[in-house]
Amino acid sequence: MTAEELEKAIEKLIAEANEESAAATAEYEQDCLEATFRLLRQSTNRSSILENWLAALREAYDALVKKIQRELDESLEALYAENEPSGGDEGEGIQPDEAPYEVDYTLPMRDRYVAVKNYYLAYDDPAAALADYRSDAIARDYLGTYYDYLLQLLLMMQ
């Protein structure tokens, strides 16, 4: 799978999760309204019944949103694992001195990710950050598979 196909697959997974999440939110809001109106008609809206009912609805909604996020994460991890590059030397053909952030291949991957993430999240314009990140060959080499995690974050910020 090419990098462009991978990005399209990632965007599709995120869009599907967003649609599912929006549908869950709409259903939750509708259920809350129906519960409130039902208890208003019965003149029991000031009792703890409504409070308990809304709490149960919220708990079910929160569980569904967590499930959607977990499924998205699992799908993305599987996609990344399937499309992981097959190795090569770190930094080969890359000029790390040209990076606008610190490039130190001796750092653990998490620290590398945090440094690059902080740089791109400092942008005022998320679209510009995404465009610059997509054209950043140094970041792609420096972050390896973590590149896609930051790409996912920047895509979600759009």
ABEGO torsion letter per residue (X at the ends): XBAAAAAAAAAAAAAAAAAAAAAAAAAAAAAAAAAAAAAAAAGAAABAAAAAAAAAAAAAAAAAAAAAAAAAAAAAAAAAAAABBAEEBBGBGBBAAABABBBBAABBAAAAAAAAAAAAAABABAAAAAAAAAABAAAAAAAEAAAAAAAAAAAAAX
